Amino acid sequence: MKSKVYKLDGKLFRYNFGRCTVEYVAKAGKDELKDEAEWMQKYGEPLFGIDHDGYMVIDSIGLSRENWENREARDSYLYGWAQDLDAETSALAADFVK
């Protein structure tokens, strides 16, 4: 079972209660949905792993359920992770430009 999508700092997250992980997710667009269907037909397995709600998991990280259910702890944790994700994106973009 997964939580509803939670938006923080311009990013979408949800909690996977079975795995005790936070998932950084994105809503699949038309192109991803089309590519997923074609890939499934051709190879019999998912390309992006788009779920029935139309989301795909970009990354995940562990977090206890207790911390997820505590909004202050959750927001602090997710804000720190969002900062790390932004820093990683900036570093990758800078490396690409070089």
Secondary structure, DSSP 8 states (H G I E B T S, - for coil): -B---EEETTEEEEEETTTTEEEEEEE--HHHHHHHHHHHHHHSS-SS---TTSEEEEEEEE--HHHHHSHHHHHHHHHHHHHHHHHHHHHHHHHHH-
